[in-house]
């Protein structure tokens, strides 16, 4: 599904940008080689990025050596 009509950016592109290290809308657009234009997509893009960021609680826990 398209999130940013102005730049023809899809959900998958924002998710991929977040998983590659983009932590906010600005860095996600930069990773996609685009810039926000009208701004209507910013809230949806931010939500997708937040949902797609690697979660700290999902990372393997280190076990202390005895």
Residue, then its C-alpha position, 0 to 999 in steps of 0.5 A: x500500500x502507498x503511504x506517500x503518494x507524492x513520492x510513490x513510497x510504499x509501506x514496505x519501503x518505510x519498514x525496510x528503512x527502519x530495519x536498516x537503521x532509520x529511526x525517524x521519518x526524516x532518515x527514512x525518507x533519506x534512505x528511500x532517496x526522497x523528501x516529504x512534500x505535502x506532509x499528509x503521510x508523515x503521521x502514517x510513516x512515523x507509525x510504520x517506522x515505530x512499529x518496524x524498529x528492532x525491539x530491545x525486548x526481542x533481542x537475545x539476553x546475555x547470560x552473565x558468566x559465573 
